[in-house]
Amino acid sequence: MNIPSLLSRSATLATGLAIMANTCAAETRYEPKWESLDKRPTPTWFLDAKFGIFIHWGIYSVPGWGAPKQYAEWYWHNMADKKPDNVWWQHHQRVWGENFEYQDFAPLFKCEYYNPDEWADLFARSGAKYIVPTSKHHDGFALWPSAEADKTWGRPWNAVSTGPKRDLLGDLAVACRKRDLKFGFYYSLYEWFNPLWRTDRPRYVAEHMLPQFKDVVTRYQPAIIFADGEWDLPSKDWRSEEFLAWLFNESPARAEVVINDRWGKECRHQHGGYFTTEYGAGMADDSHPWEESRGMGHSYGWSRVENIDDYKSARELLLVLIDLVSRGGNLLLDIGPTGDGRIPVIMQDRLIQIGDWLKVNGEAIYGTRFAGRDCQWSDGKRPGQAYGQYMIEYDLMKQVGFAPKEGKAVKQVFYTRKPDALYAITPGWPGAKLVLRGIKAPARPSVTLLGHPGPLPARLEGETLTIELPHLDSETLPCRYAFAFKIAGAEVLPEPKK
């Protein structure tokens, strides 16, 4: 049985439902120009999902090494400069030898411990709603049986032709869809050392990229596409408008597919679907769909030399998720499996801890929208010194874009909303009471703590809501790290103009 047939079993129902839910959008014909393509609305599943998992996995996972605070998946590109002072080349010579070519890693990429069902079970436990593996990175090695990869490279250059001899992408698609996870992929438009790319870029686009891209879309019917490697050419030269018109009008993914904004060097935050940021602070609100991506450490691809201090704690990653969602965005959190197909245990741990929190508090995350923010600063405290129980570490605040000035500490409430409720999320347990200012609520407020039975005493005085909190200890708290309070019928008032 061929791969499309295998995938069709798990994809038919999901695709059919998506088509029915998006009938109006599917009937719209889009012209191959940005003026038309940019009018396509982003499917609501993406706006509701909030949390996805990025997967950087390829033959670069065999060396699994990167210089400090650099991307390990750029191994080939960075070791190719064979200057004596290049630390990448120094490492490669010492470990693999000067005559060992990057292409020689392909047969060693055996993925012998790869179990897509175990991966998908972990992803489901994490609370993520969509999965985005690399179909191919900038080295051009394809994780599916791509005829174009083998042809233009003139060698076995996909995971079915060499290495694991297996359709890694297709197997993961089946496993994820069985668990109702949205499945898509990352696709690099350019390839550093592809012979056609280096000699004839129009031919590369016409004879390699476009047919290959259409092939992987047709095979796996992605719910999301993360394009990348676009920065060397404008979108006209990539023929991106032509491809996207086909994607939205003709492809089997047209009903539910979500795209990002990396389609040409002029496109980011200008054209495409959701806007992207990377190891940054995200964006301010939900005026346009957006997503922040980052790894758990410094690299997207697995780097064997990153240690415990390079990894963010589960608490830090969770607060990043909460912060991004409170500003209307999504988090695409990356994992880097090893060359033999394992997800490192520290990455599994982080995902499971996030999932445990979402089991209790997912109502305040999934399907929510931007609501506003209450951010109170307090003088007289040095960074890192606790202020009540609201203190967020100074470095984390810098990371998410809201760092106080030196000599100040912060207590923070993150807000999300649904049509019938406002959610106030506090990092740490507030103590005996939680006071929220700038709130519009019913005269007799109805407040609950997610994961805790019964209503909480609350009173509204003008625009200030005071919530009396129960006496809970480590055994009776509903979760760790952050706590979500649901306030029925409430909203955050806009900040007064100065």
Residue pairs with C-beta under 8 A, 6 or more apart in sequence:
3 144
3 145
3 167
3 170
3 219
4 218
4 219
6 170
6 174
7 170
7 173
7 174
7 177
7 219
7 220
7 221
9 174
10 173
10 174
10 177
10 178
11 173
11 177
11 221
14 177
14 180
15 221
15 252
15 255
15 256
18 43
18 45
18 223
18 255
18 256
19 26
19 255
19 256
21 255
21 256
22 43
22 255
22 256
25 40
25 41
25 43
25 255
26 254
26 255
28 40
29 249
30 36
30 37
30 39
30 40
30 244
30 245
30 248
30 249
31 37
31 245
32 241
32 242
32 244
32 245
33 241
34 235
34 241
34 271
36 245
37 241
37 244
37 245
37 248
37 271
37 272
38 271
38 272
40 248
40 273
42 258
42 273
42 274
42 289
43 256
43 257
43 258
45 129
45 182
45 223
45 256
45 258
46 130
46 224
46 258
46 274
46 289
46 330
47 286
47 289
47 369
48 129
48 366
48 367
49 129
49 130
49 182
49 330
49 366
50 129
50 321
50 325
50 330
50 331
50 365
50 366
50 368
51 126
51 127
51 128
51 129
51 321
51 330
51 331
51 333
51 354
51 358
51 365
52 128
52 129
52 130
52 131
52 132
52 182
52 224
52 291
52 330
52 331
52 332
52 333
53 123
53 126
53 128
53 130
53 131
53 132
53 332
53 333
53 334
53 335
53 351
54 132
54 133
54 186
54 226
54 293
54 295
54 300
54 332
54 333
54 334
54 335
55 131
55 132
55 133
55 134
55 334
55 335
55 336
55 337
56 73
56 134
56 137
56 186
56 295
56 300
56 301
56 302
56 334
56 335
56 336
57 133
57 134
57 143
57 168
57 301
57 336
57 337
58 73
58 109
58 134
58 136
58 137
58 139
58 141
58 143
58 301
59 102
59 105
59 106
59 108
59 109
59 139
59 141
59 163
59 339
60 72
60 73
60 74
60 75
60 76
60 105
60 137
60 139
60 301
61 109
61 301
61 302
61 336
61 337
61 338
61 339
62 105
62 108
62 109
62 339
63 72
63 75
63 92
63 95
63 96
63 105
64 72
64 301
64 302
64 303
64 304
64 338
64 339
65 72
65 75
65 91
65 95
65 303
65 304
65 305
66 72
66 74
66 75
66 298
66 299
66 301
66 303
66 305
66 306
67 78
67 87
67 88
67 91
68 298
68 305
69 298
70 78
70 298
70 299
71 299
71 300
71 301
72 299
72 300
72 301
72 302
72 303
72 336
73 134
73 137
73 138
73 299
73 300
73 301
73 336
74 138
75 88
75 102
75 301
76 102
76 139
76 192
76 193
77 138
77 139
77 192
78 86
78 88
79 86
79 88
79 89
79 91
79 92
79 102
80 89
80 102
80 192
80 193
81 88
81 89
82 89
82 98
83 89
84 90
92 98
92 100
102 139
103 155
105 339
106 141
106 156
106 157
106 162
106 163
107 162
107 163
108 163
108 339
109 141
109 159
109 162
109 163
109 164
109 339
110 163
110 164
110 339
110 340
110 341
111 159
111 163
111 164
111 166
111 168
111 339
111 340
111 341
112 164
112 340
112 341
113 340
113 341
113 342
114 164
114 166
114 168
114 171
114 337
114 340
114 341
114 342
115 341
116 171
116 172
116 174
116 175
116 176
117 175
117 178
119 172
119 175
119 343
120 131
120 172
120 175
120 176
120 178
120 179
120 181
121 179
122 343
122 348
122 351
122 352
123 131
123 176
123 179
123 181
123 351
124 179
124 181
125 351
125 352
125 355
126 351
126 352
126 354
126 355
126 358
127 354
127 355
127 357
127 358
127 359
127 362
128 181
128 333
128 351
129 181
129 182
129 366
130 181
130 182
130 183
130 184
130 223
130 224
131 172
131 176
131 181
131 182
131 183
131 184
132 184
132 185
132 186
132 224
132 226
132 332
133 143
133 169
133 172
133 185
133 186
134 143
134 185
134 186
134 188
135 142
135 143
135 144
135 169
135 185
135 186
135 187
135 216
136 142
136 143
136 146
136 149
136 187
136 188
136 191
137 186
137 188
137 301
138 188
138 190
138 191
138 192
138 229
139 191
139 192
139 193
140 149
140 153
140 157
140 188
140 191
140 192
140 193
140 194
141 149
141 157
141 158
141 159
142 149
142 157
142 158
142 159
142 212
142 216
143 158
143 159
143 167
143 168
143 169
144 158
144 159
144 160
144 167
144 168
144 169
144 170
144 216
144 219
144 220
145 158
145 159
145 160
145 161
145 167
146 157
146 158
146 212
146 215
146 216
147 215
148 207
148 208
148 211
148 212
148 215
149 157
149 158
149 212
150 156
150 157
150 158
150 161
151 208
152 194
152 195
152 196
152 204
152 207
152 208
153 194
153 195
154 195
156 162
159 165
159 166
159 167
159 168
159 169
160 166
160 167
164 341
169 185
169 216
169 220
170 219
170 220
172 183
173 183
173 220
176 182
176 183
177 183
182 223
182 224
182 256
183 220
183 222
183 223
183 224
184 222
184 223
184 224
184 225
184 226
184 257
184 258
185 216
185 220
185 222
185 224
185 225
185 226
186 225
186 226
186 227
186 228
187 213
187 216
187 225
187 226
187 227
187 228
188 227
188 228
188 229
189 209
189 227
189 228
189 229
189 230
189 233
189 238
189 262
189 263
190 197
190 229
190 230
190 232
190 233
191 197
191 229
194 204
194 208
196 203
196 204
196 207
196 208
197 204
197 208
201 233
201 237
202 237
205 237
205 238
205 239
206 239
209 238
210 239
210 242
210 243
213 243
214 243
214 246
214 251
216 222
217 225
217 247
217 251
217 252
217 253
218 251
218 252
221 251
221 252
221 253
222 253
222 257
223 253
223 256
223 257
223 258
224 257
224 258
224 259
225 247
225 257
225 258
225 259
225 260
226 260
226 262
226 276
226 332
227 259
227 260
227 262
227 263
227 272
228 262
229 262
230 238
230 240
230 262
230 263
230 264
230 265
230 267
231 265
232 265
233 264
233 265
234 264
234 265
234 266
235 241
235 263
235 264
235 265
235 266
235 267
235 271
236 264
237 264
238 263
238 264
240 263
240 264
240 267
244 259
244 263
244 272
247 253
247 254
247 257
247 259
248 254
248 257
251 257
258 273
258 274
259 272
259 273
259 274
260 272
260 273
260 274
260 275
260 276
260 291
261 267
261 268
261 269
261 270
261 271
261 272
261 273
261 274
261 275
261 276
262 268
262 272
262 276
263 271
263 272
264 271
268 275
268 276
269 275
273 289
274 288
274 289
274 290
274 291
274 330
275 283
275 288
275 289
275 290
275 291
276 290
276 291
276 292
276 293
277 283
277 290
277 291
277 292
277 293
278 292
278 293
278 294
279 293
279 294
279 295
280 292
280 401
281 292
281 399
281 400
281 401
281 402
282 290
282 292
282 323
282 324
282 327
282 329
282 400
282 401
283 290
283 327
283 328
283 329
284 327
285 327
285 328
285 370
286 327
286 328
286 329
286 369
286 370
287 328
289 330
290 328
290 329
290 330
291 329
291 330
291 331
291 332
292 320
292 324
292 329
292 330
292 331
292 332
293 331
293 332
293 333
293 334
294 320
294 331
294 332
294 333
294 334
295 333
295 334
295 335
295 336
296 311
296 312
296 317
296 333
296 334
296 335
296 346
296 347
296 350
297 303
297 306
297 310
297 311
297 312
298 306
298 310
299 306
299 336
300 334
300 336
301 336
302 336
302 337
302 338
302 339
302 344
303 336
308 346
311 346
311 350
312 320
312 350
314 349
314 350
314 353
314 354
314 481
315 480
315 481
316 393
316 396
316 399
317 333
317 350
317 354
318 353
318 354
318 357
318 481
318 482
319 392
319 396
319 400
319 427
319 481
319 482
320 331
320 396
320 399
320 400
321 331
321 333
321 354
321 365
322 365
322 414
322 425
322 427
322 482
323 400
323 402
323 414
324 330
324 331
324 400
325 331
325 365
325 368
325 414
325 416
326 370
326 371
326 373
326 414
326 415
326 416
326 425
327 370
327 373
328 369
328 370
333 351
333 354
335 343
335 344
335 347
335 351
336 344
336 347
337 343
337 344
338 344
353 480
356 479
356 480
357 479
357 480
357 481
357 482
358 365
360 450
360 451
360 478
360 479
360 484
361 425
361 450
361 451
361 479
361 482
361 483
361 484
363 423
363 450
363 484
363 486
364 416
364 423
364 425
364 450
364 484
364 486
365 416
367 418
368 416
368 417
368 418
368 423
369 416
369 417
369 418
370 416
370 417
371 415
371 416
371 417
371 422
371 423
371 491
371 492
372 415
372 438
372 491
372 492
372 493
372 494
372 495
373 413
373 414
373 415
373 492
374 412
374 413
374 415
374 424
374 436
374 437
374 438
374 492
375 402
375 410
375 412
375 413
376 410
376 411
376 412
377 404
377 408
377 409
377 410
378 387
378 408
378 409
378 410
378 411
379 407
379 408
380 407
381 387
381 407
381 408
381 409
382 407
382 409
383 394
383 404
383 406
383 407
383 408
383 409
384 391
384 393
384 394
385 391
385 409
386 409
387 409
387 410
387 411
388 411
388 428
388 430
388 431
389 428
389 429
389 430
389 431
390 410
390 411
390 412
390 426
390 427
390 428
390 430
391 409
391 410
391 411
391 427
391 428
392 410
392 412
392 427
394 403
394 404
397 403
397 404
397 410
402 410
402 412
404 410
412 426
412 427
413 424
413 425
413 426
413 436
414 424
414 425
414 426
414 427
415 422
415 423
415 424
415 425
415 492
416 422
416 423
416 425
417 423
417 491
417 492
420 488
420 489
421 486
421 487
421 488
421 489
421 490
422 439
422 441
422 486
422 487
422 490
422 491
422 492
423 484
423 485
423 486
423 487
424 434
424 436
424 484
424 485
424 487
425 482
425 483
425 484
425 485
426 434
426 482
426 483
426 485
427 481
427 482
428 481
428 482
428 483
429 469
429 472
429 477
429 483
430 469
430 483
431 469
432 468
432 469
433 466
433 467
433 468
433 469
434 466
434 467
434 469
434 485
435 464
435 465
435 466
435 467
436 464
436 465
436 466
436 467
437 463
437 464
437 465
438 463
438 492
438 493
438 495
439 460
439 463
439 464
439 465
439 487
439 490
439 491
439 492
439 493
440 463
440 490
440 491
440 492
440 493
441 460
441 465
441 487
441 489
441 490
441 491
442 460
442 488
442 489
442 490
443 460
445 458
445 459
445 460
445 465
445 487
445 488
445 490
446 455
446 458
446 487
446 488
446 489
447 455
447 456
447 458
447 465
447 467
447 485
447 486
447 487
447 488
448 454
448 455
448 456
448 485
448 486
449 456
449 469
449 470
449 478
449 483
449 484
449 485
449 486
450 478
450 483
450 484
450 485
450 486
451 478
451 479
452 470
452 472
452 478
456 467
456 468
456 469
456 470
456 485
457 467
457 468
458 465
458 466
458 467
458 468
458 487
459 465
459 466
463 493
465 487
465 490
467 485
477 483
